Amino acid sequence: MFLRLHEAYETLSDPMSHQEYNCKLGLSPTVSWRPPCSVVNGNNKFTSDDQEMTRSRWQDQIVELKRRSNRRMAQKNGSWAARHRAQNLRRD
């Protein structure tokens, strides 16, 4: 764990590494998903396509996590709402 923390500190303390990290994660100072910097392919830099893939992956993960959460809640079968969600999940 200490090694991971150290690696994260090194990445975020170096301005270039920090910028590339932000680009890779799709983080930008603007609301849109456009890259916050001018990036080119190669030399460990990330393109707009990389960001779109990352964004798409995050969206897929969120959908899957919500589906799992709804299924778990439905299995508890404690309330009317839980039973209703379970019926809807079976229909999908």
C-alpha positions in Angstrom: 0.0 0.0 0.0 2.8 2.4 0.8 4.3 1.8 -2.7 1.0 2.7 -4.3 0.7 5.8 -2.2 4.3 6.8 -3.1 3.6 6.2 -6.8 0.5 8.3 -6.6 2.3 11.1 -4.9 5.1 11.1 -7.5 2.6 11.2 -10.3 0.5 14.0 -8.9 3.5 16.1 -7.8 5.0 16.2 -11.3 3.1 18.7 -13.4 3.4 16.8 -16.6 2.5 13.5 -15.1 -0.4 15.1 -13.3 -1.7 16.6 -16.6 -1.4 13.3 -18.4 -3.1 11.6 -15.5 -6.0 14.1 -15.7 -6.2 13.6 -19.5 -6.3 9.9 -19.1 -9.1 10.0 -16.6 -11.0 12.6 -18.7 -10.7 15.2 -16.0 -10.8 18.8 -17.2 -11.5 22.2 -15.9 -14.5 22.5 -18.2 -17.8 20.8 -18.0 -17.4 19.0 -21.3 -15.4 15.8 -21.9 -12.9 17.5 -24.2 -9.3 17.2 -23.2 -8.0 20.0 -21.0 -4.8 20.0 -23.0 -3.5 19.5 -26.4 -2.5 15.9 -26.5 -0.9 13.8 -29.1 -0.5 10.1 -29.5 2.8 8.5 -28.4 5.2 9.2 -25.6 2.7 8.2 -22.9 0.3 11.0 -23.9 -3.4 10.4 -24.3 -5.7 11.3 -27.1 -9.3 12.3 -27.1 -10.2 8.7 -28.1 -8.6 7.4 -25.0 -10.7 9.8 -22.9 -13.9 8.7 -24.7 -13.0 5.1 -24.0 -12.4 5.9 -20.4 -15.7 7.8 -20.2 -17.6 5.0 -21.8 -16.0 2.5 -19.5 -17.1 4.6 -16.5 -20.6 4.8 -17.8 -20.7 1.1 -18.3 -19.4 0.5 -14.8 -22.0 2.8 -13.3 -24.8 1.1 -15.1 -23.6 -2.3 -14.0 -23.2 -1.1 -10.4 -26.7 0.3 -10.4 -28.1 -3.0 -11.8 -26.3 -5.0 -9.1 -27.5 -2.6 -6.4 -31.1 -2.9 -7.6 -30.9 -6.6 -7.7 -29.5 -6.8 -4.1 -32.2 -4.5 -2.9 -34.8 -6.5 -4.7 -33.5 -9.7 -3.1 -34.1 -8.2 0.4 -37.7 -8.2 -0.5 -38.4 -5.9 2.5 -40.7 -3.2 1.2 -43.3 -2.7 -1.5 -40.7 -0.7 -3.5 -38.2 -3.6 -3.2 -40.8 -6.0 -4.5 -41.7 -3.7 -7.3 -38.0 -3.3 -8.4 -37.6 -7.1 -8.3 -40.6 -7.4 -10.7 -39.1 -4.8 -13.0 -35.7 -6.6 -13.0 -37.3 -9.9 -14.0 -39.0 -8.2 -17.0 -35.7 -6.8 -18.3 
